[in-house]
Amino acid sequence: MAIAAWGALTARIGETFPLDRTADALWLSMTEHPVGKILLRP
């Protein structure tokens, strides 16, 4: 936990989708190999 508090961990964000495009985010995760994490935003 302390490593995260120091800012030593980072996560690469590959794509960001609004909640109404959740199906598109799921499709991307199942059909392609995105570089980074797929985020859903409100």
Jmol script that loads the backbone (N, CA, C; Angstrom):
load data "model"
ATOM      1  N   MET A   1       0.826  -1.191   0.000  1.00  0.00           N
ATOM      2  CA  MET A   1       0.000   0.000   0.000  1.00  0.00           C
ATOM      3  C   MET A   1       0.869   1.253   0.000  1.00  0.00           C
ATOM      4  N   ALA A   2       1.991   1.231   0.691  1.00  0.00           N
ATOM      5  CA  ALA A   2       2.850   2.409   0.779  1.00  0.00           C
ATOM      6  C   ALA A   2       3.423   2.783  -0.588  1.00  0.00           C
ATOM      7  N   ILE A   3       3.688   1.790  -1.428  1.00  0.00           N
ATOM      8  CA  ILE A   3       4.234   2.079  -2.756  1.00  0.00           C
ATOM      9  C   ILE A   3       3.254   2.930  -3.553  1.00  0.00           C
ATOM     10  N   ALA A   4       1.975   2.612  -3.486  1.00  0.00           N
ATOM     11  CA  ALA A   4       0.960   3.400  -4.189  1.00  0.00           C
ATOM     12  C   ALA A   4       0.890   4.817  -3.633  1.00  0.00           C
ATOM     13  N   ALA A   5       1.004   4.963  -2.347  1.00  0.00           N
ATOM     14  CA  ALA A   5       0.955   6.292  -1.726  1.00  0.00           C
ATOM     15  C   ALA A   5       2.133   7.146  -2.171  1.00  0.00           C
ATOM     16  N   TRP A   6       3.270   6.537  -2.437  1.00  0.00           N
ATOM     17  CA  TRP A   6       4.449   7.286  -2.895  1.00  0.00           C
ATOM     18  C   TRP A   6       4.342   7.667  -4.370  1.00  0.00           C
ATOM     19  N   GLY A   7       3.386   7.099  -5.080  1.00  0.00           N
ATOM     20  CA  GLY A   7       3.251   7.384  -6.502  1.00  0.00           C
ATOM     21  C   GLY A   7       4.166   6.525  -7.359  1.00  0.00           C
ATOM     22  N   ALA A   8       4.687   5.446  -6.806  1.00  0.00           N
ATOM     23  CA  ALA A   8       5.604   4.580  -7.531  1.00  0.00           C
ATOM     24  C   ALA A   8       4.882   3.654  -8.511  1.00  0.00           C
ATOM     25  N   LEU A   9       3.582   3.488  -8.348  1.00  0.00           N
ATOM     26  CA  LEU A   9       2.808   2.650  -9.255  1.00  0.00           C
ATOM     27  C   LEU A   9       2.052   3.522 -10.252  1.00  0.00           C
ATOM     28  N   THR A  10       2.044   3.091 -11.468  1.00  0.00           N
ATOM     29  CA  THR A  10       1.255   3.796 -12.479  1.00  0.00           C
ATOM     30  C   THR A  10       0.480   2.766 -13.290  1.00  0.00           C
ATOM     31  N   ALA A  11      -0.623   3.193 -13.842  1.00  0.00           N
ATOM     32  CA  ALA A  11      -1.425   2.321 -14.701  1.00  0.00           C
ATOM     33  C   ALA A  11      -1.597   3.015 -16.044  1.00  0.00           C
ATOM     34  N   ARG A  12      -1.382   2.289 -17.100  1.00  0.00           N
ATOM     35  CA  ARG A  12      -1.559   2.838 -18.439  1.00  0.00           C
ATOM     36  C   ARG A  12      -3.033   2.747 -18.807  1.00  0.00           C
ATOM     37  N   ILE A  13      -3.613   3.862 -19.207  1.00  0.00           N
ATOM     38  CA  ILE A  13      -5.016   3.896 -19.614  1.00  0.00           C
ATOM     39  C   ILE A  13      -5.051   3.810 -21.136  1.00  0.00           C
ATOM     40  N   GLY A  14      -5.680   2.752 -21.630  1.00  0.00           N
ATOM     41  CA  GLY A  14      -5.752   2.545 -23.069  1.00  0.00           C
ATOM     42  C   GLY A  14      -6.945   3.245 -23.700  1.00  0.00           C
ATOM     43  N   GLU A  15      -8.116   3.062 -23.138  1.00  0.00           N
ATOM     44  CA  GLU A  15      -9.355   3.636 -23.670  1.00  0.00           C
ATOM     45  C   GLU A  15     -10.250   4.048 -22.515  1.00  0.00           C
ATOM     46  N   THR A  16     -11.044   5.083 -22.744  1.00  0.00           N
ATOM     47  CA  THR A  16     -12.043   5.535 -21.781  1.00  0.00           C
ATOM     48  C   THR A  16     -13.381   5.629 -22.496  1.00  0.00           C
ATOM     49  N   PHE A  17     -14.414   5.040 -21.882  1.00  0.00           N
ATOM     50  CA  PHE A  17     -15.742   5.038 -22.469  1.00  0.00           C
ATOM     51  C   PHE A  17     -16.752   5.593 -21.461  1.00  0.00           C
ATOM     52  N   PRO A  18     -17.759   6.313 -21.936  1.00  0.00           N
ATOM     53  CA  PRO A  18     -18.860   6.689 -21.043  1.00  0.00           C
ATOM     54  C   PRO A  18     -19.703   5.441 -20.751  1.00  0.00           C
ATOM     55  N   LEU A  19     -20.462   5.481 -19.671  1.00  0.00           N
ATOM     56  CA  LEU A  19     -21.246   4.312 -19.275  1.00  0.00           C
ATOM     57  C   LEU A  19     -22.226   3.849 -20.348  1.00  0.00           C
ATOM     58  N   ASP A  20     -22.730   4.775 -21.144  1.00  0.00           N
ATOM     59  CA  ASP A  20     -23.691   4.358 -22.169  1.00  0.00           C
ATOM     60  C   ASP A  20     -23.025   3.609 -23.328  1.00  0.00           C
ATOM     61  N   ARG A  21     -21.699   3.515 -23.307  1.00  0.00           N
ATOM     62  CA  ARG A  21     -20.974   2.735 -24.327  1.00  0.00           C
ATOM     63  C   ARG A  21     -20.270   1.528 -23.704  1.00  0.00           C
ATOM     64  N   THR A  22     -20.853   1.009 -22.633  1.00  0.00           N
ATOM     65  CA  THR A  22     -20.276  -0.149 -21.953  1.00  0.00           C
ATOM     66  C   THR A  22     -20.141  -1.333 -22.894  1.00  0.00           C
ATOM     67  N   ALA A  23     -21.096  -1.526 -23.767  1.00  0.00           N
ATOM     68  CA  ALA A  23     -21.029  -2.641 -24.726  1.00  0.00           C
ATOM     69  C   ALA A  23     -19.808  -2.493 -25.638  1.00  0.00           C
ATOM     70  N   ASP A  24     -19.496  -1.276 -26.048  1.00  0.00           N
ATOM     71  CA  ASP A  24     -18.307  -1.048 -26.886  1.00  0.00           C
ATOM     72  C   ASP A  24     -17.029  -1.380 -26.124  1.00  0.00           C
ATOM     73  N   ALA A  25     -16.986  -1.009 -24.846  1.00  0.00           N
ATOM     74  CA  ALA A  25     -15.821  -1.316 -24.019  1.00  0.00           C
ATOM     75  C   ALA A  25     -15.647  -2.826 -23.874  1.00  0.00           C
ATOM     76  N   LEU A  26     -16.745  -3.522 -23.644  1.00  0.00           N
ATOM     77  CA  LEU A  26     -16.686  -4.979 -23.525  1.00  0.00           C
ATOM     78  C   LEU A  26     -16.233  -5.604 -24.836  1.00  0.00           C
ATOM     79  N   TRP A  27     -16.762  -5.125 -25.939  1.00  0.00           N
ATOM     80  CA  TRP A  27     -16.378  -5.635 -27.258  1.00  0.00           C
ATOM     81  C   TRP A  27     -14.876  -5.445 -27.489  1.00  0.00           C
ATOM     82  N   LEU A  28     -14.364  -4.270 -27.150  1.00  0.00           N
ATOM     83  CA  LEU A  28     -12.932  -4.005 -27.301  1.00  0.00           C
ATOM     84  C   LEU A  28     -12.116  -4.990 -26.480  1.00  0.00           C
ATOM     85  N   SER A  29     -12.530  -5.232 -25.254  1.00  0.00           N
ATOM     86  CA  SER A  29     -11.762  -6.132 -24.388  1.00  0.00           C
ATOM     87  C   SER A  29     -11.802  -7.576 -24.876  1.00  0.00           C
ATOM     88  N   MET A  30     -12.849  -7.944 -25.592  1.00  0.00           N
ATOM     89  CA  MET A  30     -12.995  -9.326 -26.042  1.00  0.00           C
ATOM     90  C   MET A  30     -12.418  -9.584 -27.426  1.00  0.00           C
ATOM     91  N   THR A  31     -12.303  -8.542 -28.258  1.00  0.00           N
ATOM     92  CA  THR A  31     -11.913  -8.773 -29.644  1.00  0.00           C
ATOM     93  C   THR A  31     -10.528  -8.247 -29.988  1.00  0.00           C
ATOM     94  N   GLU A  32     -10.014  -7.315 -29.234  1.00  0.00           N
ATOM     95  CA  GLU A  32      -8.711  -6.746 -29.536  1.00  0.00           C
ATOM     96  C   GLU A  32      -7.810  -6.889 -28.317  1.00  0.00           C
ATOM     97  N   HIS A  33      -6.595  -6.470 -28.468  1.00  0.00           N
ATOM     98  CA  HIS A  33      -5.652  -6.493 -27.356  1.00  0.00           C
ATOM     99  C   HIS A  33      -5.274  -5.057 -27.040  1.00  0.00           C
ATOM    100  N   PRO A  34      -6.134  -4.380 -26.267  1.00  0.00           N
ATOM    101  CA  PRO A  34      -5.848  -2.973 -25.968  1.00  0.00           C
ATOM    102  C   PRO A  34      -4.582  -2.840 -25.117  1.00  0.00           C
ATOM    103  N   VAL A  35      -3.846  -1.783 -25.375  1.00  0.00           N
ATOM    104  CA  VAL A  35      -2.669  -1.483 -24.561  1.00  0.00           C
ATOM    105  C   VAL A  35      -3.148  -0.610 -23.409  1.00  0.00           C
ATOM    106  N   GLY A  36      -3.101  -1.126 -22.221  1.00  0.00           N
ATOM    107  CA  GLY A  36      -3.555  -0.385 -21.060  1.00  0.00           C
ATOM    108  C   GLY A  36      -4.936  -0.836 -20.608  1.00  0.00           C
ATOM    109  N   LYS A  37      -5.427  -0.143 -19.620  1.00  0.00           N
ATOM    110  CA  LYS A  37      -6.724  -0.463 -19.014  1.00  0.00           C
ATOM    111  C   LYS A  37      -7.863   0.214 -19.753  1.00  0.00           C
ATOM    112  N   ILE A  38      -9.018  -0.403 -19.700  1.00  0.00           N
ATOM    113  CA  ILE A  38     -10.231   0.169 -20.274  1.00  0.00           C
ATOM    114  C   ILE A  38     -11.041   0.731 -19.106  1.00  0.00           C
ATOM    115  N   LEU A  39     -11.335   2.012 -19.155  1.00  0.00           N
ATOM    116  CA  LEU A  39     -12.066   2.670 -18.078  1.00  0.00           C
ATOM    117  C   LEU A  39     -13.463   3.044 -18.523  1.00  0.00           C
ATOM    118  N   LEU A  40     -14.407   2.943 -17.606  1.00  0.00           N
ATOM    119  CA  LEU A  40     -15.767   3.442 -17.810  1.00  0.00           C
ATOM    120  C   LEU A  40     -15.939   4.653 -16.926  1.00  0.00           C
ATOM    121  N   ARG A  41     -16.508   5.708 -17.471  1.00  0.00           N
ATOM    122  CA  ARG A  41     -16.718   6.919 -16.687  1.00  0.00           C
ATOM    123  C   ARG A  41     -18.196   7.257 -16.665  1.00  0.00           C
ATOM    124  N   PRO A  42     -18.638   7.917 -15.570  1.00  0.00           N
ATOM    125  CA  PRO A  42     -20.061   8.260 -15.468  1.00  0.00           C
ATOM    126  C   PRO A  42     -20.471   9.318 -16.467  1.00  0.00           C
TER     127      PRO A  42
END
end "model"
wireframe off; spacefill off
backbone 0.3
color backbone group
